[in-house]
């Protein structure tokens, strides 16, 4: 894509994710199921955190495009490095994980991840904006322009650190409230839960590798 076209696309994507994140944080409070929005509010859900992550990524991407358009290449180079690291290590694997894991569990038993009581609170379009559209956006970003992937160790350390922080946040919420963020977790023993978290980490790492593979197949090898 031409830089001007990329700038327009990234701007629209940023506005879209900002709007979706705003919408989910302003659902009608009087209709929220009490068992869902307890300690931590919406910020305990990976889906909502991913919306913020995507908004930040597209905001950074738009800034990089603007700097390139106005020929501020030295500043643009720094922002592009941050953009590519953010996309490769976080934005792509997390959005892919959110979409695929949600719909897999939803198909198996929706009560484990998205209780039916939410249907009267969260509109259908918002559900798909949070859990469906994030995957096509991620794939389109790979098709739109090449991203320089970091060294494998650097990318996986960043992804693993963020995953560890989220798991710690989930465990902290349980220690405070005695309730799991997702009903699914209540089905596991402590050992089973540890295995589930380890398996989830393995899956999200595979999505990191998949993103790198797609980027390399389409644009060739390019690393920091």
JODAHU-V522749 format. One record per residue. N is the residue number from 0. PSI is psi in degrees with one decimal (* if undefined). Layout:
BEGIN
n=N psi=PSI
n=N psi=PSI
END
This chain:
BEGIN
n=0 psi=150.7
n=1 psi=155.6
n=2 psi=-40.8
n=3 psi=-38.5
n=4 psi=-41.6
n=5 psi=-41.9
n=6 psi=-42.3
n=7 psi=-44.0
n=8 psi=-48.0
n=9 psi=-35.1
n=10 psi=-45.7
n=11 psi=-39.7
n=12 psi=-40.3
n=13 psi=-46.7
n=14 psi=-41.6
n=15 psi=-49.4
n=16 psi=-36.0
n=17 psi=-42.5
n=18 psi=-43.6
n=19 psi=-43.6
n=20 psi=-40.7
n=21 psi=-41.2
n=22 psi=-43.2
n=23 psi=-28.7
n=24 psi=-2.5
n=25 psi=31.0
n=26 psi=154.5
n=27 psi=113.6
n=28 psi=-32.9
n=29 psi=-13.0
n=30 psi=5.6
n=31 psi=132.4
n=32 psi=129.1
n=33 psi=-29.1
n=34 psi=-9.0
n=35 psi=-46.7
n=36 psi=69.7
n=37 psi=-140.3
n=38 psi=130.1
n=39 psi=-15.6
n=40 psi=-146.4
n=41 psi=-17.6
n=42 psi=2.2
n=43 psi=-8.2
n=44 psi=130.6
n=45 psi=-34.5
n=46 psi=-46.5
n=47 psi=-42.3
n=48 psi=-35.3
n=49 psi=-36.7
n=50 psi=-41.7
n=51 psi=-43.1
n=52 psi=-45.7
n=53 psi=-39.4
n=54 psi=-42.7
n=55 psi=-44.7
n=56 psi=-48.1
n=57 psi=-28.2
n=58 psi=-44.4
n=59 psi=-40.3
n=60 psi=-42.2
n=61 psi=-41.6
n=62 psi=-42.2
n=63 psi=-41.0
n=64 psi=-43.6
n=65 psi=-43.4
n=66 psi=-36.3
n=67 psi=-37.0
n=68 psi=-36.8
n=69 psi=11.8
n=70 psi=25.5
n=71 psi=68.4
n=72 psi=-32.7
n=73 psi=-45.2
n=74 psi=-39.3
n=75 psi=-38.1
n=76 psi=-42.0
n=77 psi=-43.8
n=78 psi=-37.8
n=79 psi=-38.6
n=80 psi=-43.6
n=81 psi=-40.6
n=82 psi=-47.1
n=83 psi=-38.7
n=84 psi=-43.4
n=85 psi=-41.7
n=86 psi=-48.8
n=87 psi=-44.0
n=88 psi=-22.5
n=89 psi=-58.5
n=90 psi=-46.2
n=91 psi=-53.7
n=92 psi=-36.9
n=93 psi=-44.8
n=94 psi=-37.8
n=95 psi=-42.7
n=96 psi=-45.0
n=97 psi=-48.2
n=98 psi=-50.8
n=99 psi=-43.7
n=100 psi=-39.7
n=101 psi=-51.4
n=102 psi=-27.3
n=103 psi=-49.0
n=104 psi=-36.3
n=105 psi=-42.0
n=106 psi=-38.0
n=107 psi=-52.2
n=108 psi=99.6
n=109 psi=-26.6
n=110 psi=-17.8
n=111 psi=-23.4
n=112 psi=-24.9
n=113 psi=80.0
n=114 psi=147.2
n=115 psi=-25.4
n=116 psi=-19.8
n=117 psi=-17.5
n=118 psi=-31.1
n=119 psi=-5.3
n=120 psi=-46.4
n=121 psi=117.2
n=122 psi=155.4
n=123 psi=-40.9
n=124 psi=-34.0
n=125 psi=-36.5
n=126 psi=-46.4
n=127 psi=-32.2
n=128 psi=-36.9
n=129 psi=-36.6
n=130 psi=-17.5
n=131 psi=-53.7
n=132 psi=-22.1
n=133 psi=-30.9
n=134 psi=-49.6
n=135 psi=-37.0
n=136 psi=-43.7
n=137 psi=-42.4
n=138 psi=-39.2
n=139 psi=-35.4
n=140 psi=-39.0
n=141 psi=-38.2
n=142 psi=-26.6
n=143 psi=-37.4
n=144 psi=155.5
n=145 psi=146.2
n=146 psi=133.3
n=147 psi=114.7
n=148 psi=143.8
n=149 psi=173.9
n=150 psi=143.7
n=151 psi=-45.5
n=152 psi=-44.4
n=153 psi=-46.3
n=154 psi=-43.4
n=155 psi=-32.3
n=156 psi=-42.9
n=157 psi=-47.9
n=158 psi=-43.8
n=159 psi=-37.8
n=160 psi=-43.3
n=161 psi=-39.6
n=162 psi=-43.2
n=163 psi=-41.2
n=164 psi=-40.5
n=165 psi=-41.9
n=166 psi=-39.2
n=167 psi=-39.6
n=168 psi=-42.4
n=169 psi=-44.3
n=170 psi=-35.6
n=171 psi=-43.5
n=172 psi=-41.7
n=173 psi=-39.3
n=174 psi=-29.0
n=175 psi=-42.2
n=176 psi=-22.3
n=177 psi=8.4
n=178 psi=139.6
n=179 psi=147.4
n=180 psi=-44.4
n=181 psi=132.8
n=182 psi=-26.2
n=183 psi=-39.2
n=184 psi=-26.3
n=185 psi=-15.3
n=186 psi=-14.8
n=187 psi=148.9
n=188 psi=168.3
n=189 psi=-41.7
n=190 psi=-41.5
n=191 psi=-38.1
n=192 psi=-41.1
n=193 psi=-40.0
n=194 psi=-38.0
n=195 psi=-44.4
n=196 psi=-40.9
n=197 psi=-40.5
n=198 psi=-39.4
n=199 psi=-39.6
n=200 psi=-41.9
n=201 psi=-39.3
n=202 psi=-45.6
n=203 psi=-30.8
n=204 psi=-37.7
n=205 psi=-32.8
n=206 psi=-34.0
n=207 psi=-48.7
n=208 psi=-36.0
n=209 psi=-42.3
n=210 psi=-42.5
n=211 psi=-40.1
n=212 psi=-47.2
n=213 psi=-44.8
n=214 psi=-41.7
n=215 psi=-39.9
n=216 psi=-36.3
n=217 psi=-40.9
n=218 psi=-8.4
n=219 psi=174.0
n=220 psi=130.6
n=221 psi=116.1
n=222 psi=162.2
n=223 psi=*
END
